[in-house]
Amino acid sequence: MILFRQKVAIPDFLDSQRKSFRLFLETGIRRELEFISPIIGDSLGSSVRQSTDRQISVSFLANDFYFKKPLQNPKEAIQQMETYSSSLVVPVHIYSKSLNVSCVLPITFCDLPLMTEHGTFIINGSPRVIVHQIVRCPGVYIKAQFDQKNRRSHLVSFLSSYGSWLRLETVPNSLEINACIDNFRKLPATLLLCALGFDFKRVCEVVSYPASLLYTEKLLKPKSCEDAMIMMTALMFPHRAGSVVK
Protein backbone atom coordinates (compact mmCIF):
# COMPACT_ATOMS: atom_id res chain seq x y z
CA MET A 1 0.00 0.00 0.00
CA ILE A 2 1.40 3.40 -1.03
CA LEU A 3 1.00 6.37 1.30
CA PHE A 4 0.00 9.54 -0.62
CA ARG A 5 2.30 10.28 -3.57
CA GLN A 6 5.45 9.31 -1.77
CA LYS A 7 6.58 5.76 -2.13
CA VAL A 8 6.44 5.06 1.59
CA ALA A 9 4.76 1.81 2.61
CA ILE A 10 2.55 1.76 5.69
CA PRO A 11 4.22 -0.46 8.33
CA ASP A 12 2.58 -3.76 9.19
CA PHE A 13 1.33 -3.04 12.72
CA LEU A 14 -0.09 -6.55 13.09
CA ASP A 15 3.34 -7.98 12.42
CA SER A 16 4.82 -5.87 15.23
CA GLN A 17 2.10 -7.17 17.57
CA ARG A 18 2.85 -10.77 16.62
CA LYS A 19 6.61 -10.27 17.01
CA SER A 20 6.11 -8.68 20.42
CA PHE A 21 3.96 -11.57 21.65
CA ARG A 22 6.42 -14.11 20.21
CA LEU A 23 9.26 -12.36 22.08
CA PHE A 24 7.22 -12.58 25.29
CA LEU A 25 6.73 -16.32 24.82
CA GLU A 26 10.36 -17.02 23.95
CA THR A 27 12.25 -14.75 26.35
CA GLY A 28 9.83 -12.76 28.51
CA ILE A 29 8.48 -15.69 30.50
CA ARG A 30 11.95 -17.11 31.04
CA ARG A 31 13.29 -13.79 32.34
CA GLU A 32 10.44 -13.41 34.81
CA LEU A 33 10.93 -16.94 36.12
CA GLU A 34 14.66 -16.36 36.54
CA PHE A 35 13.98 -13.09 38.37
CA ILE A 36 11.92 -14.74 41.14
CA SER A 37 13.91 -17.97 41.36
CA PRO A 38 14.92 -19.46 43.74
CA ILE A 39 12.40 -18.98 46.55
CA ILE A 40 13.78 -19.95 49.95
CA GLY A 41 11.30 -20.46 52.77
CA ASP A 42 11.77 -19.55 56.42
CA SER A 43 13.37 -22.05 58.81
CA LEU A 44 11.04 -24.92 59.65
CA GLY A 45 10.44 -25.27 63.36
CA SER A 46 13.04 -22.64 64.20
CA SER A 47 12.50 -19.13 65.55
CA VAL A 48 16.00 -18.02 64.55
CA ARG A 49 15.90 -16.25 61.20
CA GLN A 50 19.19 -17.40 59.76
CA SER A 51 20.31 -19.78 57.06
CA THR A 52 19.96 -23.36 58.32
CA ASP A 53 19.63 -26.84 56.85
CA ARG A 54 15.91 -26.86 57.70
CA GLN A 55 14.89 -24.54 54.87
CA ILE A 56 13.00 -25.44 51.71
CA SER A 57 14.19 -24.10 48.36
CA VAL A 58 11.91 -23.85 45.33
CA SER A 59 13.57 -23.16 41.97
CA PHE A 60 11.90 -22.71 38.60
CA LEU A 61 13.67 -24.37 35.68
CA ALA A 62 13.14 -21.41 33.40
CA ASN A 63 14.78 -22.99 30.36
CA ASP A 64 12.53 -26.07 30.43
CA PHE A 65 9.02 -24.61 30.53
CA TYR A 66 6.59 -25.65 27.80
CA PHE A 67 3.02 -25.19 26.59
CA LYS A 68 0.39 -27.87 26.21
CA LYS A 69 -1.45 -28.21 22.92
CA PRO A 70 -4.57 -25.99 22.86
CA LEU A 71 -7.86 -27.84 23.20
CA GLN A 72 -9.40 -25.86 20.32
CA ASN A 73 -8.19 -23.88 17.37
CA PRO A 74 -9.29 -20.21 17.05
CA LYS A 75 -12.32 -21.06 14.90
CA GLU A 76 -13.52 -23.78 17.28
CA ALA A 77 -13.00 -21.46 20.28
CA ILE A 78 -15.32 -18.87 18.69
CA GLN A 79 -17.96 -21.45 17.85
CA GLN A 80 -17.87 -23.04 21.32
CA MET A 81 -17.64 -19.67 23.16
CA GLU A 82 -14.35 -20.71 24.73
CA THR A 83 -10.96 -19.06 25.25
CA TYR A 84 -8.19 -19.91 22.81
CA SER A 85 -5.40 -20.64 25.27
CA SER A 86 -2.67 -23.04 26.25
CA SER A 87 -1.54 -24.31 29.65
CA LEU A 88 1.87 -23.05 30.77
CA VAL A 89 3.80 -25.83 32.51
CA VAL A 90 6.99 -25.02 34.44
CA PRO A 91 9.22 -27.71 35.99
CA VAL A 92 9.85 -26.82 39.64
CA HIS A 93 12.78 -28.16 41.65
CA ILE A 94 11.96 -28.60 45.35
CA TYR A 95 14.88 -29.19 47.72
CA SER A 96 15.14 -29.63 51.48
CA LYS A 97 18.17 -31.18 53.13
CA SER A 98 16.49 -31.79 56.47
CA LEU A 99 13.45 -33.48 54.90
CA ASN A 100 15.62 -35.38 52.42
CA VAL A 101 13.58 -34.03 49.51
CA SER A 102 14.96 -33.30 46.08
CA CYS A 103 12.56 -33.66 43.21
CA VAL A 104 11.34 -31.93 40.06
CA LEU A 105 7.60 -31.54 39.56
CA PRO A 106 5.78 -30.13 36.50
CA ILE A 107 3.50 -27.36 37.73
CA THR A 108 0.75 -25.82 35.60
CA PHE A 109 1.02 -22.09 36.20
CA CYS A 110 -1.93 -20.79 34.18
CA ASP A 111 -3.93 -21.00 30.99
CA LEU A 112 -2.29 -18.36 28.82
CA PRO A 113 -4.42 -16.83 26.02
CA LEU A 114 -2.71 -17.19 22.66
CA MET A 115 -2.56 -14.64 19.88
CA THR A 116 -4.04 -15.56 16.52
CA GLU A 117 -2.48 -14.77 13.15
CA HIS A 118 -4.71 -11.68 13.00
CA GLY A 119 -3.18 -10.25 16.21
CA THR A 120 -6.29 -10.95 18.31
CA PHE A 121 -7.05 -13.01 21.41
CA ILE A 122 -10.16 -15.21 21.61
CA ILE A 123 -11.69 -14.65 25.07
CA ASN A 124 -14.94 -16.52 25.78
CA GLY A 125 -15.59 -16.77 22.06
CA SER A 126 -15.05 -13.05 21.35
CA PRO A 127 -11.99 -11.73 19.48
CA ARG A 128 -10.17 -9.13 21.56
CA VAL A 129 -7.30 -6.80 20.74
CA ILE A 130 -4.73 -5.06 22.91
CA VAL A 131 -4.87 -1.28 22.68
CA HIS A 132 -1.73 0.50 23.81
CA GLN A 133 -2.38 3.23 26.35
CA ILE A 134 -1.05 6.63 25.38
CA VAL A 135 0.62 8.27 28.38
CA ARG A 136 1.60 11.90 28.25
CA CYS A 137 5.21 12.70 29.00
CA PRO A 138 6.04 14.54 32.24
CA GLY A 139 6.07 18.30 31.81
CA VAL A 140 3.89 21.42 31.82
CA TYR A 141 0.86 21.57 29.50
CA ILE A 142 -1.10 24.76 28.85
CA LYS A 143 -4.39 24.86 26.96
CA ALA A 144 -7.52 26.96 26.53
CA GLN A 145 -10.92 25.36 27.05
CA PHE A 146 -14.55 26.38 26.61
CA ASP A 147 -17.61 25.48 28.63
CA GLN A 148 -21.17 24.87 27.38
CA LYS A 149 -21.81 28.61 27.23
CA ASN A 150 -18.69 29.10 25.09
CA ARG A 151 -16.89 30.89 27.92
CA ARG A 152 -13.15 30.64 27.77
CA SER A 153 -10.85 29.52 30.57
CA HIS A 154 -7.27 28.30 30.80
CA LEU A 155 -5.80 25.15 32.28
CA VAL A 156 -2.18 24.53 33.25
CA SER A 157 -1.24 20.93 34.08
CA PHE A 158 1.97 19.95 35.86
CA LEU A 159 2.52 16.25 35.15
CA SER A 160 5.19 14.45 37.14
CA SER A 161 6.86 11.12 36.46
CA TYR A 162 5.88 9.88 39.91
CA GLY A 163 3.46 11.16 42.49
CA SER A 164 0.55 13.56 42.25
CA TRP A 165 -0.42 15.81 39.36
CA LEU A 166 -1.16 19.50 39.86
CA ARG A 167 -3.57 21.60 37.79
CA LEU A 168 -4.19 25.35 37.87
CA GLU A 169 -7.43 26.52 36.30
CA THR A 170 -9.03 29.91 35.76
CA VAL A 171 -12.75 30.53 36.18
CA PRO A 172 -14.64 32.04 33.20
CA ASN A 173 -15.56 35.74 33.65
CA SER A 174 -13.80 35.83 37.02
CA LEU A 175 -10.41 36.62 38.51
CA GLU A 176 -10.46 33.40 40.52
CA ILE A 177 -7.68 30.81 40.03
CA ASN A 178 -8.14 27.36 41.48
CA ALA A 179 -5.68 24.53 42.08
CA CYS A 180 -6.48 20.83 41.90
CA ILE A 181 -4.26 17.99 43.12
CA ASP A 182 -5.02 14.74 41.30
CA ASN A 183 -8.81 14.34 41.24
CA PHE A 184 -9.54 15.90 44.60
CA ARG A 185 -11.67 18.99 45.16
CA LYS A 186 -10.55 22.34 43.88
CA LEU A 187 -9.04 24.88 46.25
CA PRO A 188 -7.83 28.48 45.86
CA ALA A 189 -4.38 28.75 44.33
CA THR A 190 -3.34 31.28 46.99
CA LEU A 191 -4.06 28.72 49.69
CA LEU A 192 -1.76 26.22 47.99
CA LEU A 193 1.01 28.83 47.67
CA CYS A 194 0.72 29.67 51.37
CA ALA A 195 0.83 25.97 52.32
CA LEU A 196 4.02 25.60 50.27
CA GLY A 197 5.62 28.44 52.23
CA PHE A 198 5.51 31.22 49.59
CA ASP A 199 5.22 34.82 50.73
CA PHE A 200 2.07 36.30 49.18
CA LYS A 201 3.50 39.79 48.73
CA ARG A 202 6.59 38.40 47.03
CA VAL A 203 4.42 36.34 44.66
CA CYS A 204 2.36 39.42 43.72
CA GLU A 205 5.57 41.26 42.82
CA VAL A 206 6.68 38.67 40.25
CA VAL A 207 3.39 37.73 38.55
CA SER A 208 2.05 39.73 35.63
CA TYR A 209 -1.55 40.02 36.89
CA PRO A 210 -1.57 40.11 40.70
CA ALA A 211 -5.26 41.03 40.70
CA SER A 212 -6.05 37.40 39.85
CA LEU A 213 -4.53 36.36 43.19
CA LEU A 214 -6.00 39.13 45.32
CA TYR A 215 -9.55 37.81 44.77
CA THR A 216 -9.01 34.44 46.46
CA GLU A 217 -6.55 35.84 49.00
CA LYS A 218 -9.37 37.90 50.50
CA LEU A 219 -11.58 34.82 50.88
CA LEU A 220 -9.14 32.74 52.92
CA LYS A 221 -6.41 34.30 55.04
CA PRO A 222 -4.42 31.59 56.82
CA LYS A 223 -2.24 32.87 59.61
CA SER A 224 0.63 30.44 58.97
CA CYS A 225 1.83 27.67 56.72
CA GLU A 226 0.41 25.00 59.03
CA ASP A 227 -2.92 26.82 59.12
CA ALA A 228 -3.00 26.78 55.31
CA MET A 229 -2.29 23.04 55.22
CA ILE A 230 -5.14 22.40 57.66
CA MET A 231 -7.48 24.44 55.46
CA MET A 232 -6.30 22.49 52.41
CA THR A 233 -7.01 19.09 53.97
CA ALA A 234 -10.42 20.34 55.15
CA LEU A 235 -11.33 21.43 51.60
CA MET A 236 -9.94 18.32 49.88
CA PHE A 237 -11.36 15.87 52.45
CA PRO A 238 -14.52 17.49 53.88
CA HIS A 239 -15.44 14.37 55.88
CA ARG A 240 -12.15 14.39 57.80
CA ALA A 241 -10.83 16.68 60.46
CA GLY A 242 -8.00 18.81 59.11
CA SER A 243 -4.64 18.16 60.77
CA VAL A 244 -0.90 18.36 60.14
CA VAL A 245 1.37 15.45 61.00
CA LYS A 246 4.81 16.60 62.11
Kinemage of the C-alpha trace (Angstrom):
@kinemage 1
@onewidth
@group {chain A} dominant
@subgroup {mainchain}
@vectorlist {calphas} color= white
{ca met a 1} P 0.000 0.000 0.000
{ca ile a 2} L 1.399 3.397 -1.030
{ca leu a 3} L 1.004 6.374 1.297
{ca phe a 4} L 0.001 9.544 -0.622
{ca arg a 5} L 2.298 10.276 -3.574
{ca gln a 6} L 5.447 9.314 -1.767
{ca lys a 7} L 6.580 5.761 -2.133
{ca val a 8} L 6.440 5.056 1.594
{ca ala a 9} L 4.764 1.809 2.610
{ca ile a 10} L 2.555 1.760 5.685
{ca pro a 11} L 4.216 -0.463 8.329
{ca asp a 12} L 2.585 -3.758 9.193
{ca phe a 13} L 1.331 -3.035 12.717
{ca leu a 14} L -0.090 -6.549 13.093
{ca asp a 15} L 3.343 -7.983 12.417
{ca ser a 16} L 4.821 -5.870 15.227
{ca gln a 17} L 2.104 -7.172 17.570
{ca arg a 18} L 2.848 -10.766 16.615
{ca lys a 19} L 6.609 -10.268 17.012
{ca ser a 20} L 6.114 -8.678 20.424
{ca phe a 21} L 3.965 -11.573 21.651
{ca arg a 22} L 6.425 -14.110 20.212
{ca leu a 23} L 9.258 -12.361 22.080
{ca phe a 24} L 7.223 -12.582 25.288
{ca leu a 25} L 6.728 -16.321 24.820
{ca glu a 26} L 10.358 -17.016 23.951
{ca thr a 27} L 12.246 -14.754 26.355
{ca gly a 28} L 9.828 -12.757 28.510
{ca ile a 29} L 8.477 -15.694 30.500
{ca arg a 30} L 11.946 -17.109 31.036
{ca arg a 31} L 13.290 -13.789 32.339
{ca glu a 32} L 10.435 -13.415 34.812
{ca leu a 33} L 10.932 -16.944 36.123
{ca glu a 34} L 14.660 -16.357 36.539
{ca phe a 35} L 13.976 -13.091 38.366
{ca ile a 36} L 11.923 -14.741 41.143
{ca ser a 37} L 13.907 -17.972 41.360
{ca pro a 38} L 14.919 -19.464 43.736
{ca ile a 39} L 12.395 -18.977 46.554
{ca ile a 40} L 13.782 -19.950 49.952
{ca gly a 41} L 11.302 -20.463 52.771
{ca asp a 42} L 11.768 -19.549 56.424
{ca ser a 43} L 13.368 -22.046 58.808
{ca leu a 44} L 11.039 -24.924 59.653
{ca gly a 45} L 10.437 -25.271 63.355
{ca ser a 46} L 13.037 -22.636 64.203
{ca ser a 47} L 12.504 -19.131 65.553
{ca val a 48} L 15.996 -18.023 64.546
{ca arg a 49} L 15.897 -16.254 61.196
{ca gln a 50} L 19.188 -17.402 59.763
{ca ser a 51} L 20.306 -19.782 57.061
{ca thr a 52} L 19.958 -23.359 58.320
{ca asp a 53} L 19.632 -26.840 56.849
{ca arg a 54} L 15.913 -26.855 57.702
{ca gln a 55} L 14.889 -24.544 54.871
{ca ile a 56} L 12.998 -25.438 51.707
{ca ser a 57} L 14.188 -24.099 48.362
{ca val a 58} L 11.912 -23.850 45.331
{ca ser a 59} L 13.570 -23.164 41.969
{ca phe a 60} L 11.905 -22.708 38.601
{ca leu a 61} L 13.673 -24.372 35.680
{ca ala a 62} L 13.142 -21.409 33.400
{ca asn a 63} L 14.781 -22.985 30.362
{ca asp a 64} L 12.534 -26.067 30.432
{ca phe a 65} L 9.015 -24.612 30.528
{ca tyr a 66} L 6.594 -25.649 27.799
{ca phe a 67} L 3.024 -25.192 26.592
{ca lys a 68} L 0.392 -27.871 26.206
{ca lys a 69} L -1.452 -28.213 22.917
{ca pro a 70} L -4.574 -25.986 22.861
{ca leu a 71} L -7.861 -27.840 23.196
{ca gln a 72} L -9.402 -25.857 20.316
{ca asn a 73} L -8.185 -23.879 17.367
{ca pro a 74} L -9.285 -20.213 17.046
{ca lys a 75} L -12.316 -21.062 14.896
{ca glu a 76} L -13.524 -23.779 17.284
{ca ala a 77} L -12.996 -21.464 20.279
{ca ile a 78} L -15.316 -18.874 18.692
{ca gln a 79} L -17.958 -21.453 17.855
{ca gln a 80} L -17.867 -23.038 21.323
{ca met a 81} L -17.641 -19.675 23.162
{ca glu a 82} L -14.347 -20.709 24.733
{ca thr a 83} L -10.958 -19.063 25.252
{ca tyr a 84} L -8.191 -19.909 22.814
{ca ser a 85} L -5.401 -20.636 25.273
{ca ser a 86} L -2.668 -23.043 26.247
{ca ser a 87} L -1.542 -24.311 29.647
{ca leu a 88} L 1.871 -23.050 30.769
{ca val a 89} L 3.803 -25.829 32.510
{ca val a 90} L 6.991 -25.025 34.436
{ca pro a 91} L 9.222 -27.707 35.991
{ca val a 92} L 9.847 -26.817 39.643
{ca his a 93} L 12.776 -28.158 41.651
{ca ile a 94} L 11.962 -28.596 45.348
{ca tyr a 95} L 14.880 -29.195 47.716
{ca ser a 96} L 15.140 -29.629 51.484
{ca lys a 97} L 18.174 -31.184 53.130
{ca ser a 98} L 16.490 -31.791 56.472
{ca leu a 99} L 13.449 -33.478 54.896
{ca asn a 100} L 15.624 -35.380 52.418
{ca val a 101} L 13.582 -34.030 49.513
{ca ser a 102} L 14.959 -33.299 46.079
{ca cys a 103} L 12.563 -33.657 43.207
{ca val a 104} L 11.343 -31.933 40.059
{ca leu a 105} L 7.605 -31.538 39.565
{ca pro a 106} L 5.783 -30.131 36.504
{ca ile a 107} L 3.505 -27.362 37.730
{ca thr a 108} L 0.746 -25.825 35.604
{ca phe a 109} L 1.021 -22.091 36.200
{ca cys a 110} L -1.927 -20.794 34.183
{ca asp a 111} L -3.933 -20.999 30.991
{ca leu a 112} L -2.293 -18.359 28.824
{ca pro a 113} L -4.416 -16.831 26.021
{ca leu a 114} L -2.708 -17.193 22.659
{ca met a 115} L -2.563 -14.635 19.875
{ca thr a 116} L -4.037 -15.561 16.519
{ca glu a 117} L -2.478 -14.766 13.154
{ca his a 118} L -4.708 -11.679 13.004
{ca gly a 119} L -3.181 -10.254 16.208
{ca thr a 120} L -6.288 -10.954 18.312
{ca phe a 121} L -7.055 -13.015 21.410
{ca ile a 122} L -10.158 -15.215 21.612
{ca ile a 123} L -11.686 -14.652 25.072
{ca asn a 124} L -14.941 -16.517 25.777
{ca gly a 125} L -15.586 -16.766 22.057
{ca ser a 126} L -15.052 -13.054 21.350
{ca pro a 127} L -11.993 -11.726 19.478
{ca arg a 128} L -10.168 -9.133 21.562
{ca val a 129} L -7.299 -6.800 20.737
{ca ile a 130} L -4.735 -5.056 22.914
{ca val a 131} L -4.867 -1.277 22.678
{ca his a 132} L -1.730 0.497 23.813
{ca gln a 133} L -2.384 3.235 26.353
{ca ile a 134} L -1.050 6.632 25.382
{ca val a 135} L 0.615 8.272 28.376
{ca arg a 136} L 1.605 11.904 28.255
{ca cys a 137} L 5.211 12.700 29.005
{ca pro a 138} L 6.035 14.545 32.239
{ca gly a 139} L 6.074 18.302 31.811
{ca val a 140} L 3.889 21.419 31.815
{ca tyr a 141} L 0.855 21.566 29.505
{ca ile a 142} L -1.101 24.756 28.849
{ca lys a 143} L -4.390 24.860 26.957
{ca ala a 144} L -7.519 26.955 26.533
{ca gln a 145} L -10.924 25.364 27.053
{ca phe a 146} L -14.550 26.384 26.607
{ca asp a 147} L -17.614 25.476 28.633
{ca gln a 148} L -21.167 24.866 27.383
{ca lys a 149} L -21.811 28.611 27.226
{ca asn a 150} L -18.688 29.096 25.095
{ca arg a 151} L -16.889 30.887 27.919
{ca arg a 152} L -13.147 30.636 27.768
{ca ser a 153} L -10.851 29.516 30.567
{ca his a 154} L -7.268 28.299 30.795
{ca leu a 155} L -5.800 25.153 32.279
{ca val a 156} L -2.180 24.527 33.251
{ca ser a 157} L -1.243 20.925 34.078
{ca phe a 158} L 1.969 19.948 35.860
{ca leu a 159} L 2.517 16.247 35.147
{ca ser a 160} L 5.191 14.450 37.137
{ca ser a 161} L 6.858 11.119 36.463
{ca tyr a 162} L 5.877 9.879 39.911
{ca gly a 163} L 3.461 11.160 42.493
{ca ser a 164} L 0.550 13.557 42.251
{ca trp a 165} L -0.419 15.807 39.358
{ca leu a 166} L -1.158 19.497 39.858
{ca arg a 167} L -3.574 21.602 37.786
{ca leu a 168} L -4.189 25.347 37.868
{ca glu a 169} L -7.432 26.523 36.298
{ca thr a 170} L -9.026 29.909 35.762
{ca val a 171} L -12.748 30.535 36.184
{ca pro a 172} L -14.640 32.041 33.204
{ca asn a 173} L -15.562 35.738 33.648
{ca ser a 174} L -13.802 35.835 37.019
{ca leu a 175} L -10.411 36.617 38.512
{ca glu a 176} L -10.456 33.399 40.523
{ca ile a 177} L -7.676 30.815 40.032
{ca asn a 178} L -8.138 27.361 41.483
{ca ala a 179} L -5.682 24.529 42.079
{ca cys a 180} L -6.477 20.833 41.900
{ca ile a 181} L -4.263 17.992 43.117
{ca asp a 182} L -5.018 14.739 41.301
{ca asn a 183} L -8.807 14.339 41.236
{ca phe a 184} L -9.538 15.900 44.605
{ca arg a 185} L -11.668 18.986 45.161
{ca lys a 186} L -10.551 22.343 43.875
{ca leu a 187} L -9.037 24.877 46.248
{ca pro a 188} L -7.828 28.478 45.864
{ca ala a 189} L -4.378 28.748 44.335
{ca thr a 190} L -3.342 31.283 46.990
{ca leu a 191} L -4.056 28.721 49.692
{ca leu a 192} L -1.763 26.217 47.985
{ca leu a 193} L 1.009 28.828 47.672
{ca cys a 194} L 0.715 29.670 51.368
{ca ala a 195} L 0.833 25.975 52.321
{ca leu a 196} L 4.019 25.598 50.271
{ca gly a 197} L 5.620 28.442 52.227
{ca phe a 198} L 5.512 31.224 49.586
{ca asp a 199} L 5.224 34.817 50.732
{ca phe a 200} L 2.072 36.305 49.177
{ca lys a 201} L 3.499 39.791 48.734
{ca arg a 202} L 6.588 38.397 47.029
{ca val a 203} L 4.424 36.343 44.665
{ca cys a 204} L 2.364 39.422 43.716
{ca glu a 205} L 5.573 41.256 42.817
{ca val a 206} L 6.680 38.665 40.254
{ca val a 207} L 3.390 37.727 38.549
{ca ser a 208} L 2.050 39.734 35.627
{ca tyr a 209} L -1.549 40.015 36.895
{ca pro a 210} L -1.566 40.107 40.704
{ca ala a 211} L -5.257 41.029 40.703
{ca ser a 212} L -6.053 37.396 39.852
{ca leu a 213} L -4.531 36.364 43.193
{ca leu a 214} L -5.999 39.131 45.324
{ca tyr a 215} L -9.550 37.813 44.770
{ca thr a 216} L -9.011 34.441 46.463
{ca glu a 217} L -6.546 35.843 48.998
{ca lys a 218} L -9.365 37.899 50.495
{ca leu a 219} L -11.579 34.820 50.883
{ca leu a 220} L -9.144 32.739 52.917
{ca lys a 221} L -6.413 34.298 55.037
{ca pro a 222} L -4.417 31.592 56.817
{ca lys a 223} L -2.240 32.872 59.614
{ca ser a 224} L 0.629 30.442 58.972
{ca cys a 225} L 1.831 27.669 56.722
{ca glu a 226} L 0.410 25.004 59.031
{ca asp a 227} L -2.923 26.824 59.124
{ca ala a 228} L -3.000 26.778 55.309
{ca met a 229} L -2.295 23.043 55.225
{ca ile a 230} L -5.139 22.399 57.661
{ca met a 231} L -7.484 24.442 55.455
{ca met a 232} L -6.300 22.492 52.414
{ca thr a 233} L -7.015 19.088 53.971
{ca ala a 234} L -10.422 20.341 55.147
{ca leu a 235} L -11.331 21.430 51.602
{ca met a 236} L -9.944 18.315 49.878
{ca phe a 237} L -11.360 15.871 52.447
{ca pro a 238} L -14.515 17.487 53.884
{ca his a 239} L -15.438 14.366 55.878
{ca arg a 240} L -12.150 14.393 57.796
{ca ala a 241} L -10.834 16.681 60.464
{ca gly a 242} L -8.003 18.810 59.111
{ca ser a 243} L -4.638 18.161 60.765
{ca val a 244} L -0.902 18.357 60.137
{ca val a 245} L 1.368 15.450 61.000
{ca lys a 246} L 4.809 16.597 62.112
